[in-house]
Each structure stands twice: as structure tokens, then as C-alpha cells.
Amino acid sequence: MNFFESQERVRKNTFQLVLLFGLAVVTLIIMVNLLVMVVFGYINSQQLQDGGALLQKMDWQTFAAVSAGVGVVVLAGSLYKIMALSAGGKVVAESLGGQLIPQNTKDLKQRKLLNVVEEMAIASGTPAPPVYLLADEPGINAFAAGFSPRDAVIGVTQGTIDHLSREQLQGVIAHEFSHIFNGDMRLNIRLIGVLNGILILGIIGYYLLYSSSYSRRGRSSGKGAGGILALAIGLMVIGFAGTFFGGLIKAAVSRQREYLADASAVQFTRNPDGITGALKRIGGLEFGSKVENPGATEVSHAFFAQGVSGFMQALSATHPPLAKRILRIDPHWDGEFAAADKPDKTVSPREGPPGEPLDPFRVSPSDPGHEEETGKKETMTREQLAQKVAAVATGAAMADVANAIDQIGNPKPETIHHARALIAELPTLIIEAAREPYGARAVIYSMVLDPGQEVRDRQLAHLQTYADPNVLVLTHQLLPAMDGLDIKYRLPLIDIAIPALKQLSRDQYQAFRDNLVALIEMDSKVDLLEWSLQKILFNHLDGQFFKLAHTNTRYSHVGQLKQEIELILSVMAYAGQQDKNAIEEAFSAATKILEISGLQLVANTEISLSGLDRALQELEKLKPLAKPQLLKACAASVLRDQKISAVEVELLRAFSDVLGCPMPPVIL
């Protein structure tokens, strides 16, 4: 199942969730009505035994009023909870006592965790989600929370970083990334809201019981007070029934998704020992995967492993048993759990320094055939060698673009190695700056400073007036290194900087946003590289600081947005070509993928960036299964001339990013 099919599956699962919620609400309405009728004397026990008499004696007006009241209370409880969680995954993490791990932390265990998350995020083509640590939890567990990759966070317990090796951490984090890309997080948030609505009746019963007990101490009780007391106790009993229904709903929508996420983690890392090692360590640890925080029950379905235990656990468990999950991945498992922590592997000289991936093409002087290979290289001229290297690199890049759409939400292990290599190659000064809020702003400002001295002087003068003084100092310090940085590092740096920028206050972000737009417009033109940069940034950051409007409008086919399609494909064709015939050929190659008749190339003079923004806003409303066709058309435009430019790659990434489809990096 690919990324787009998974997104569609979540939409269908949401319908299943609504259906189960409706059945639970109907059951609760019937139970509350019977409770009210009995407590206040509308019906008696004899009528309860005689179904026909019960229907004849039923006060249907009261039944309708009670039903409406219960429905409103349950719906209000659900909507309230969902609105409370609308700020994103950080609300869930903080409710469990999670503390944000700073991107520039010096704690070695935390640094190892952040490095794993950062590598997998860049390999997936998405900014690294903020990571929260549940410091008081000795068990091994983790979760991903949020409505989309844009507001997602990852939470881990202290036991996770204390007891898991790097490869086991990779397995756990890959599992959580699977939940992010498959849309499971949004379903989890909705499930939390639904369960809150179901449980609200029990909460009301508790407060009624408390208030009636308090009032009875103050004055003599009468029949009315006794009725309220009975109603309160009855509602609490119904609340337990709601808990039971909630457990069943969790189990119905959670268990199979865990198997899928485990399989995705293995596919992502190509290392079954990672996730199975983590599961085995949970089984061998005294604390297992238990989460002690009182709020754990509410979000138990979002955990990596079973986080809570309770009544009728086998029936309502949100996760499959550990043994079944391990055997799904490793059918030859001997049944023994890991009683001790597994140390991280030491790096051999062949593997290179820490943080650098194993290079399968690196030849050691002691390797057989080394002298023969060296001799071949010496007989080549430098020009021939350069041409050979360029041809190999171009071929690899072409293959990357051709396969990039298929890897959306499902990146290959090679992309992790590539991401790790990019991070390792970045100058320490730049990468450390990008990981903290002041330096991240300076890195982004440096990216858009004009190479021409006159325009750059005006840009720096603007920052002198409007930017934070410390950010301006850092910008000047970074300029020499940033000016010499290869363009292939732009996207990884943006992905690294976004988590740090999310830590800004709203006023700081507004100032940063205004300054960035001003710097870009300072030369009276906005090129596509600059537009792509700000589009990716604002796409991930605006929702963090501003309340954005959402619409339920959905388009099921790209043919419903013909004008928008024409504009997007025209921009893509102009970005990679200069010759008129080549532009038309690139546009034609793209339209053949879509099979939409009558598409016309938009004249370059009629294209504006504001129009491009509006087109993408509409295209974002496409249903999941309609999006890959559009992105494949864009890729076909790039591949038409067998050449790939940085502008085309960044533009393709920006388009896919706005559409909510994280595209893995392309090796340039």
C-alpha cells in the first residue's frame, strides 16, 4: 500500500470511526433514557420486563428531549476535545508531561535521538518534527501526534533513549514516521475527541454525585435529592459502559495499523533487527512499555506499544501482543526477549567517522582489485573521468526523479544514507546555527541575500533596522560559509531549520516572515528558487502561528482543475527549458501523463507568483488518489530533456510539499 492509498484508507477508516461512534451514542441514548424513566418514575421494573407494555407507556416526548440532550452533550464533548487539540501534536505531548528537546542539546542520548529523527526526516523530504521527551517514564514507548506532517511531533519516553541502541531507535522512529505519512495521526486525534464525547456522561455523573453529596450534608434530603443521587450513580455506571465502548473502538481501528507501521519501518530501514530488537527489549524490561502518566489512557492507541493495562485488556488492547508483532517480522524468533541493553555498533575504519554512512563504493587499499582499479583510473584523463562521473551522477539523479513519486511517504534505505551524508558534509558552523532559533533565522536570511553587492547592501541595511540584533550578527558570521555552500544543501538546511523556527514566539515569527519577504522583493523580482524557499517555509510554519481557514471541498479528478493544471505544468516547463520548442515538448510530455484534452501552455507573460499560489491552494484540495498523477506529470516535464536543474528539483519539492506529499531528496 503506497502513500496515497494509505491516505485514502484513512478516509475510509474515518467513516468506520463515525459509524462506530454513532452506534455507541445510540446505545448510550437508550441507556440514559431507561435510567431517567426508572429514576423519575415514568416506568417501573415490571414494565421493563414486558417490552410491549414499555413501548405503550413510554413518554416519547421525554424520550426525545433526553435523546437530544445526550446527543448534544456527547457531540459537544467531542468537538471541544478536537478543538483543544487543534494546535497540533504538541498539545498531546505536553498533556503527557513531555518536554521539548532543544535542537542544540548537548545530552548525548538526546542528540542521538535527534540525529535519527533528522536523518529520517530529510530522507523523507519533510522537516524534522519537534521531539518531546517524557522524562519521568522508565518504560520504552513512543508516539507521533498531530493532524498532518506540518504540525506533527514525536514523543519518546526516557526509557526509550536509555535502553535502545541506535538501530533500535531507527526502527521505532521509522514506525512513527509511518504513522505520520499514512494519516494515522489525524485518525488518532479524531479518536481522542470521539472517546471524550462518549466518556463525558460518566464525568457528568461524577460531578452530580459530588454536588448531591455536598448538598445533602447541608440540608435534609428529599425525594428529588435521592433521584439526583440515583441519576448520578446511574450516569457513572453508563460512563463505565462508555469506557468499554471506547476500548472496543480503539481496538477496532488500531491493531491492524500497528502491523502496517511495523512493516513500513522494516521497508524504510531495510533492517528488521531494529524494530524487532526494540520489541524484544520491551518484553525483557521490568517496566516494559508502560506509561505512568494519568493521561496515557486517553492516547494509548497512539503509542508504539501497549502503554496501559486494565480491565478486559485482551478484548480492548490497542496493540497486538509483542510476540505476534515480532513473529510477523521474524518468523524464526526463538521466543526469548532481550534481558539486557544492546550496545551501539562501533564504527570500523571502512565505515568512516561517526555520523558518516557506509560507502559501498569506497575501496580500501587492502581490498582485492584495488591496484587494478587504481591502474584503470590512472590511464584515464581527468576530462574523461569527469565526464564519466557526471554521466553517472546525471543517471542517478534521473532515476531519483523518476522514482521520487513512488517513494513519497515510503522512502528507500538509500535515502537515509544520502541524508546522513548531507548532514555530515555540512559545515559545523552552519548546521549548529540551523538547529537553534537565532541561527535558523540567520541561515534563511543568508540564503536569500543577493550575490550583487548593491542589492545585498540594501538587504543588510533592512536587517540592520528591522531584524533582531543577535540574528544580524549571526547572519554576518555565516555569510562566508553560506556563500560558498553548494545548492544541493538548500533543502536539507530548510528542513533542519524549520523545527528551530517553530520555537519562535508569534511576534518573532511575524518579524522574521516580514523580513524574509522584504529581502526577497528587494531586487524587484522573485525568482523560482526564492519562491520555492518561502513556499516551503510558510507552508510548514504559518499554521503554527496563525489560524488558517480550512475547507471540506474535495476534487476527485485533476480534470476538475484544468486552468490550475495548465499553470502548474507551464511553470514547470519554463523552469527547466530556455528554447521555445523544448518548453513546448516538456509541457507536452507532462500533459500525456494526465490524459486531459485541450490543455494549453500558458504564456510566460501571463504567469504570476500570486496566480501560482492560488492554483496550488485549489490543487491541495485534490483527493489523495488524484495527486500522484499530477506529480508524475511534473516529473515527466523535468525528465524530458534528460537534464535536471536545482530549480526544477526545488520547484517539484515545493509543489509536492504544498499538496501534502513529502518527496524524498533527489541526488544532484
C-alpha positions in Angstrom: 0.0 0.0 0.0 1.6 3.3 -1.1 1.3 6.8 0.5 -1.8 7.8 -1.5 -3.6 4.6 -0.9 -2.9 4.9 2.8 -4.3 8.4 2.8 -7.5 7.1 1.1 -7.7 4.2 3.6 -7.6 6.7 6.5 -10.6 8.5 4.9 -12.5 5.2 4.8 -11.4 4.4 8.4 -12.8 7.8 9.5 -16.1 6.7 8.1 -15.8 3.5 10.1 -15.0 5.5 13.2 -18.1 7.7 12.7 -20.2 4.6 12.3 -18.9 3.0 15.5 -19.3 6.4 17.3 -22.9 6.6 16.1 -23.7 3.1 17.4 -22.1 3.9 20.7 -24.1 7.1 21.0 -27.4 5.4 20.2 -26.6 2.8 22.8 -25.8 5.5 25.4 -29.0 7.4 24.5 -31.1 4.3 25.1 -29.3 3.6 28.4 -29.7 7.1 29.7 -33.4 7.2 28.7 -34.1 4.0 30.6 -32.2 5.4 33.6 -34.2 8.7 33.6 -37.5 6.8 33.1 -36.8 4.5 36.1 -35.3 7.1 38.4 -38.1 9.6 38.0 -41.0 7.0 37.9 -42.0 7.1 34.3 -41.7 3.3 34.1 -41.3 0.6 36.7 -39.4 -2.7 36.8 -42.5 -4.7 35.7 -42.8 -2.7 32.6 -39.1 -3.2 31.9 -39.7 -6.9 31.8 -42.7 -6.5 29.4 -41.3 -5.0 26.2 -44.8 -4.3 24.8 -46.0 -2.5 27.9 -42.8 -0.5 28.0 -43.4 0.9 24.5 -47.0 1.7 25.3 -46.2 3.5 28.5 -43.1 5.3 27.1 -43.3 9.1 27.4 -41.9 9.7 23.9 -41.7 13.5 24.4 -39.4 13.0 27.4 -37.5 10.3 25.4 -36.9 12.8 22.6 -35.8 15.5 25.0 -33.4 13.2 26.8 -32.1 11.8 23.5 -31.4 15.3 22.2 -29.7 16.3 25.4 -27.5 13.3 25.4 -26.6 13.8 21.7 -25.7 17.5 22.3 -23.6 16.7 25.3 -21.7 13.9 23.6 -21.2 15.9 20.4 -20.1 19.0 22.3 -17.6 16.9 24.4 -16.1 15.5 21.2 -15.9 18.8 19.4 -14.4 20.5 22.5 -11.6 18.0 22.7 -10.9 18.1 19.0 -10.7 21.9 19.1 -8.5 21.8 22.1 -6.1 19.6 20.1 -6.3 21.8 17.0 -2.9 23.4 17.9 -1.2 20.2 16.8 0.7 17.3 18.3 2.5 19.5 20.9 -0.8 19.6 22.9 -0.8 15.8 23.2 2.9 15.7 24.1 2.5 18.3 26.8 -0.6 16.7 28.2 1.6 13.6 28.9 4.3 15.7 30.6 6.6 15.9 27.6 9.3 18.5 27.4 10.7 19.7 24.0 14.2 18.5 23.4 16.2 21.5 22.1 17.7 21.0 18.7 21.2 22.0 20.0 21.1 19.8 23.1 24.4 18.6 24.4 23.0 15.4 26.1 24.4 12.5 24.1 21.4 10.3 24.3 19.1 13.1 23.3 21.5 14.1 20.5 21.5 10.5 19.2 17.7 10.5 19.1 17.5 13.9 17.3 20.1 12.7 14.8 18.0 9.7 13.9 14.8 11.8 13.6 16.7 14.4 11.5 18.1 11.8 9.1 14.8 10.1 8.6 13.0 13.4 8.1 15.5 14.7 5.4 15.3 11.2 3.8 11.6 11.5 3.7 11.6 15.0 2.2 9.9 16.7 5.2 11.1 19.0 8.0 12.2 17.1 11.2 9.2 17.1 13.6 9.9 18.5 17.1 10.7 15.8 19.6 9.4 15.7 23.1 10.9 13.7 26.0 8.7 12.1 28.7 11.5 12.3 31.3 9.7 10.5 34.1 8.7 7.4 32.2 11.1 4.5 32.6 9.3 2.2 30.1 10.1 2.0 26.4 7.4 3.8 24.3 6.9 6.5 21.7 4.2 8.2 19.7 3.5 10.5 16.8 0.8 13.1 17.2 -0.7 15.9 15.1 -3.2 16.5 12.2 -0.6 16.4 9.4 3.2 16.3 8.9 3.2 20.1 9.2 2.2 20.1 12.9 3.4 16.6 13.8 5.6 15.9 16.9 7.3 12.8 18.0 7.3 11.9 21.7 9.6 9.3 23.4 9.9 8.1 26.9 13.2 8.3 28.9 13.3 4.5 28.9 13.5 4.6 25.1 16.7 6.6 24.9 18.1 4.8 27.9 17.7 1.2 26.7 17.6 1.2 22.9 20.6 1.2 20.6 20.8 3.4 17.6 19.5 0.8 15.1 16.6 0.0 17.5 15.8 3.7 17.8 15.8 3.8 14.0 13.2 1.1 14.0 10.9 2.9 16.5 11.2 6.2 14.8 10.6 4.7 11.3 7.5 3.1 12.8 6.3 6.6 14.0 7.1 8.2 10.6 4.9 5.6 9.0 2.0 6.7 11.2 2.8 10.3 10.2 2.7 9.6 6.4 -0.2 7.2 6.5 -2.5 9.7 8.1 -2.9 7.7 11.2 -2.2 10.7 13.4 -5.3 12.6 12.2 -7.3 9.5 12.9 -5.8 9.3 16.4 -6.8 12.9 17.1 -10.3 12.3 16.0 -10.4 9.1 18.1 -9.4 11.1 21.2 -12.2 13.5 20.5 -14.8 10.8 19.9 -13.8 9.0 23.1 -14.0 12.2 25.1 -17.6 12.6 24.0 -18.5 9.1 24.9 -16.9 9.4 28.3 -18.5 12.8 29.1 -21.6 11.2 30.6 -19.6 9.4 33.2 -17.8 12.7 34.1 -21.2 14.5 34.4 -22.4 11.7 36.7 -19.3 12.1 38.9 -19.9 15.8 39.4 -23.6 15.2 40.0 -22.7 12.7 42.7 -20.2 15.1 44.2 -22.6 18.0 44.3 -25.5 16.0 45.6 -23.4 14.5 48.4 -22.3 18.1 49.3 -25.8 19.4 49.3 -27.1 16.5 51.4 -24.6 17.4 54.1 -26.0 20.9 54.2 -29.7 20.1 54.5 -32.1 17.2 54.8 -32.6 15.1 51.7 -35.8 14.7 49.9 -37.2 12.6 47.1 -35.7 14.9 44.5 -32.3 14.8 46.0 -32.5 11.0 46.1 -33.4 10.9 42.5 -30.5 13.1 41.5 -28.2 10.8 43.5 -29.6 7.8 41.8 -29.2 9.6 38.4 -25.6 10.4 39.2 -24.7 6.9 40.1 -26.5 5.6 37.0 -24.6 8.0 34.8 -21.3 6.9 36.3 -22.2 3.3 35.5 -23.1 4.4 32.0 -19.7 6.1 31.9 -18.0 2.8 32.5 -20.1 1.4 29.6 -18.7 4.3 27.5 -15.2 3.3 28.6 -15.9 -0.2 27.4 -17.2 1.0 24.0 -14.2 3.3 23.7 -11.9 0.4 24.2 -13.6 -1.6 21.5 -13.5 1.3 19.1 -9.7 1.8 19.8 -9.1 -1.9 19.2 -11.1 -1.9 16.0 -9.1 0.9 14.4 -5.7 0.5 15.9 -4.4 -3.1 15.9 -4.0 -3.6 12.1 -2.4 -0.2 11.7 0.4 -1.3 14.0 1.3 -4.3 11.8 1.3 -2.0 8.8 3.6 0.5 10.6 6.0 -2.3 11.6 6.2 -3.5 8.0 6.8 0.1 6.8 9.6 0.5 9.4 11.4 -2.6 8.1 10.9 -1.4 4.5 12.2 2.1 5.3 15.3 1.0 7.2 15.8 -2.4 5.5 16.8 -3.7 8.9 14.3 -6.0 10.6 16.6 -6.2 13.6 15.9 -2.6 14.5 12.2 -2.8 15.3 12.3 -6.4 16.5 15.2 -5.6 18.8 13.1 -2.7 20.3 10.1 -5.0 20.8 12.2 -7.7 22.3 13.8 -5.2 24.7 10.3 -4.1 25.8 9.4 -7.7 26.6 12.6 -8.1 28.6 12.4 -4.8 30.5 10.9 -4.7 34.0 8.8 -1.6 33.1 8.0 -2.9 29.6 6.2 -0.2 27.6 4.0 1.1 30.4 3.4 4.9 30.6 2.5 6.0 34.1 1.1 9.5 33.3 -2.7 9.7 34.0 -3.4 11.0 30.5 -1.9 7.9 28.9 -5.2 6.1 28.7 -6.7 8.8 26.5 -3.9 8.5 23.9 -3.0 4.8 24.4 -3.9 4.0 20.8 -1.2 6.3 19.5 1.7 4.6 21.4 4.4 2.5 19.8 3.5 -0.4 22.1 0.7 -1.1 24.7 1.1 1.8 27.2 -1.6 1.0 29.7 -3.2 -2.1 31.2 -6.7 -2.5 32.6 -9.9 -4.4 32.7 -10.7 -6.8 29.8 -7.3 -6.0 28.3 -7.3 -8.9 25.8 -10.5 -7.6 24.3 -9.8 -3.9 24.2 -6.0 -3.9 23.7 -4.9 -1.2 21.3 -1.9 -3.1 20.1 -1.2 -6.7 19.1 0.8 -8.8 21.6 4.6 -8.3 21.4 5.2 -11.9 20.3 2.8 -11.7 17.4 4.4 -8.4 16.2 7.9 -10.0 16.4 6.9 -13.2 14.6 5.3 -11.2 11.8 8.8 -9.7 11.1 11.0 -12.6 12.3 9.2 -16.0 11.8 12.3 -17.8 13.2 12.3 -16.0 16.5 13.1 -18.3 19.4 10.7 -16.7 21.8 13.4 -15.1 24.1 13.1 -11.4 25.0 16.2 -9.3 25.4 17.1 -9.0 29.1 20.0 -6.5 28.6 20.5 -3.4 26.5 22.2 -3.8 23.2 25.3 -1.6 22.7 25.7 0.6 19.7 28.0 -0.8 17.0 31.5 0.6 16.8 32.5 2.2 13.6 35.2 0.4 11.6 37.7 2.3 9.6 36.0 1.1 6.4 32.7 2.7 7.6 34.3 6.1 8.1 33.9 8.6 11.0 30.8 8.7 13.2 27.9 10.3 11.5 29.1 9.2 8.1 27.3 6.4 6.3 28.9 3.3 5.0 30.0 4.0 1.4 29.6 0.7 -0.6 31.7 2.2 -3.4 34.7 3.2 -1.2 37.8 1.0 -2.0 40.2 0.2 0.8 43.9 -0.1 -0.2 43.9 -3.6 1.2 40.8 -4.7 -0.9 41.4 -7.2 -3.7 41.4 -5.5 -7.0 42.4 -2.1 -5.6 45.6 -1.9 -7.6 43.9 -3.0 -10.8 41.1 -0.4 -10.3 43.7 2.3 -9.5 45.6 1.5 -12.6 42.5 1.9 -14.7 41.9 5.3 -13.2 45.4 6.4 -13.9 45.0 5.6 -17.6 42.0 7.9 -17.8 42.4 11.6 -18.5 40.9 14.0 -15.9 38.4 15.1 -18.5 37.3 11.5 -19.3 37.0 10.8 -15.6 34.9 14.0 -15.0 32.6 13.1 -17.9 32.2 9.6 -16.5 31.4 10.9 -13.0 29.0 13.4 -14.5 27.2 10.8 -16.5 26.8 8.5 -13.5 25.6 11.4 -11.4 23.1 12.5 -14.0 21.8 9.0 -14.4 21.4 8.6 -10.7 19.5 11.9 -10.5 17.3 11.0 -13.4 16.4 7.7 -11.7 15.8 9.6 -8.4 13.3 11.9 -10.1 11.6 9.0 -12.0 11.1 7.1 -8.7 10.5 10.1 -6.4 6.8 10.0 -6.7 6.6 6.3 -5.9 8.8 6.9 -2.8 6.5 9.6 -1.3 5.7 8.5 2.2 7.8 5.4 1.5 11.4 6.4 1.1 14.1 3.8 0.5 17.0 2.9 2.8 19.4 4.6 0.4 17.8 7.9 1.1 18.7 7.6 4.8 22.4 7.1 3.8 22.2 10.1 1.5 20.5 12.2 4.2 23.2 11.2 6.7 25.9 12.1 4.2 24.4 15.5 3.5 24.3 16.3 7.3 27.9 15.0 7.7 29.1 17.2 4.9 27.6 20.4 6.2 30.0 22.8 7.9 29.6 22.6 11.7 29.1 26.4 11.9 26.1 26.2 9.6 24.4 23.1 10.9 24.7 24.2 14.6 23.3 27.5 13.7 20.3 26.0 11.8 19.4 24.0 14.9 18.6 26.9 17.2 16.1 29.8 16.7 18.5 32.7 16.3 20.8 30.8 14.0 18.0 29.3 11.9 16.7 32.8 11.0 20.3 33.8 10.1 20.7 30.8 7.8 17.5 31.5 6.0 18.3 35.2 5.6 21.7 34.2 4.2 20.0 32.0 1.6 18.1 34.9 0.0 20.9 37.6 0.1 21.6 38.8 -3.4 25.1 38.0 -4.9 25.2 41.6 -6.2 26.8 43.9 -3.7 24.5 46.8 -4.3 21.3 44.8 -3.6 23.0 42.9 -0.7 23.9 46.2 1.0 20.3 47.3 0.9 19.2 43.9 2.2 21.6 44.1 5.1 20.6 47.7 5.8 17.0 46.4 6.1 18.0 43.7 8.6 20.0 46.4 10.5 16.8 48.3 11.0 14.2 45.5 11.5 15.9 42.2 12.5 16.9 41.1 15.9 20.5 42.4 16.5 21.8 39.0 17.6 20.3 37.4 14.4 22.0 40.1 12.3 25.4 39.4 13.9 25.0 35.7 13.2 24.0 36.5 9.6 27.3 38.3 9.1 29.2 35.5 10.7 27.6 32.9 8.4 27.8 34.8 5.1 31.3 33.5 4.0 30.3 29.9 4.6 26.8 30.2 3.2 28.1 32.0 0.0 30.3 29.0 -0.7 27.7 26.4 0.0 26.6 24.1 -2.8 23.0 24.5 -3.8 22.2 20.8 -3.0 22.3 21.7 0.7 19.4 24.2 0.5 16.6 21.8 1.0 18.2 19.8 3.8 19.1 23.1 5.6 15.5 24.3 5.3 14.3 21.0 6.8 16.8 21.3 9.7 15.9 25.0 10.3 12.1 24.6 10.4 11.9 22.8 13.9 14.0 25.6 15.4 11.8 28.3 13.7 8.8 26.7 15.3 10.2 27.7 18.7 9.8 31.4 17.9 7.2 33.5 19.5 4.4 34.7 17.3 5.8 38.3 17.2 9.3 36.9 16.4 7.9 34.8 13.6 5.9 37.7 12.2 9.0 39.9 12.1 11.0 37.0 10.5 8.3 36.5 7.9 8.1 40.2 7.0 11.9 40.5 6.8 12.2 37.4 4.6 9.5 38.8 2.1 11.2 42.2 2.1 14.6 40.7 1.4 13.3 38.6 -1.5 11.5 41.6 -3.0 14.4 43.9 -2.6 15.7 43.3 -6.1 12.3 43.9 -7.6 12.0 40.3 -8.8 11.2 37.0 -7.2 12.8 34.0 -8.9 11.5 30.5 -8.6 14.2 29.4 -6.1 13.2 32.2 -3.8 9.5 31.5 -4.3 10.1 27.7 -3.5 12.0 28.5 -0.3 9.4 30.8 1.1 6.6 28.5 0.0 8.1 25.5 1.8 8.8 27.6 4.9 5.4 29.3 5.1 3.6 26.1 4.3 5.1 24.5 7.5 5.2 27.5 9.7 2.1 29.6 9.1 -0.2 27.0 10.7 2.0 27.0 13.8 1.4 30.7 14.5 -1.8 31.7 12.7 -5.2 30.2 12.5 -5.7 29.2 8.9 -9.0 28.7 7.1 -9.9 25.1 6.2 -12.3 23.8 3.6 -14.0 20.5 3.1 -14.2 20.9 -0.6 -12.5 18.0 -2.4 -11.8 17.3 -6.0 -11.7 13.7 -7.1 -10.0 14.2 -10.5 -7.4 16.6 -11.9 -9.6 17.4 -14.8 -11.8 19.4 -12.5 -9.0 22.0 -12.1 -7.9 22.4 -15.7 -6.8 26.1 -15.5 -4.7 25.4 -12.4 -3.1 22.3 -14.0 -2.2 24.4 -17.1 -0.5 27.0 -14.9 1.5 24.5 -12.8 2.7 22.5 -15.8 3.6 25.7 -17.7 5.7 26.9 -14.8 7.5 23.5 -14.6 8.2 23.6 -18.4 9.6 27.2 -18.3 11.8 26.4 -15.2 13.8 23.7 -17.0 13.9 25.0 -20.6 15.0 28.1 -22.5 14.3 27.1 -26.1 10.6 27.6 -27.2 10.4 24.2 -28.8 11.9 22.5 -25.7 9.4 24.3 -23.5 6.5 23.0 -25.6 7.9 19.5 -25.6 8.3 19.5 -21.8 4.7 20.7 -21.5 3.5 18.1 -23.9 5.3 15.3 -22.1 3.6 16.3 -18.9 0.1 16.5 -20.4 0.4 13.0 -21.9 0.6 11.7 -18.3 -2.6 13.4 -17.3 -4.6 12.5 -20.4 -6.6 15.6 -20.2 -7.6 17.0 -23.6 -7.3 20.7 -24.5 -4.5 21.7 -22.1 -2.7 24.8 -23.4 0.7 26.2 -22.5 0.2 29.5 -20.6 2.3 32.4 -21.9 5.2 33.3 -19.7 3.9 36.9 -19.5 0.6 35.7 -18.1 2.2 33.8 -15.2 2.4 35.5 -11.8 3.6 34.1 -8.4 0.3 35.2 -6.9 -1.6 33.2 -9.5 0.7 30.2 -8.8 -0.2 30.5 -5.1 -3.9 30.5 -5.9 -3.6 27.5 -8.2 -1.8 25.5 -5.5 -4.4 26.3 -2.9 -7.0 24.7 -5.2 -4.8 21.7 -6.1 -4.2 21.0 -2.4 -7.9 20.1 -2.3 -7.5 17.1 -4.6 -8.4 13.8 -3.0 -5.3 11.6 -2.2 -5.6 9.2 -5.2 -5.7 12.2 -7.6 -2.4 13.7 -6.5 0.2 11.2 -7.8 -0.9 11.7 -11.4 -0.2 15.4 -11.2 3.2 15.0 -9.6 4.1 12.4 -12.1 3.2 14.8 -14.9 5.6 17.4 -13.3 8.3 14.8 -13.1 7.8 13.9 -16.8 8.4 17.6 -17.6 11.7 17.5 -15.7 12.8 14.3 -17.4 12.0 15.3 -20.9 15.5 16.7 -21.8 17.5 14.2 -19.7 18.8 17.1 -17.6 18.0 18.2 -14.1 18.5 21.6 -12.6 18.3 22.6 -9.0 15.4 25.0 -9.8 13.4 22.1 -11.1 14.1 19.9 -8.1 13.3 22.6 -5.6 10.2 23.5 -7.5 9.0 19.9 -7.6 9.6 19.7 -3.9 7.7 22.9 -3.2 4.7 21.6 -5.3 4.6 18.2 -3.6 5.1 19.9 -0.2 2.0 22.2 -0.7 0.0 19.2 -1.8 0.9 17.4 1.4 3.0 14.8 -0.3 6.6 14.7 1.2 9.0 13.9 -1.6 12.4 12.3 -0.8 15.5 14.2 -1.8 17.0 14.0 -5.3 20.7 13.5 -5.5 22.2 16.2 -7.7 
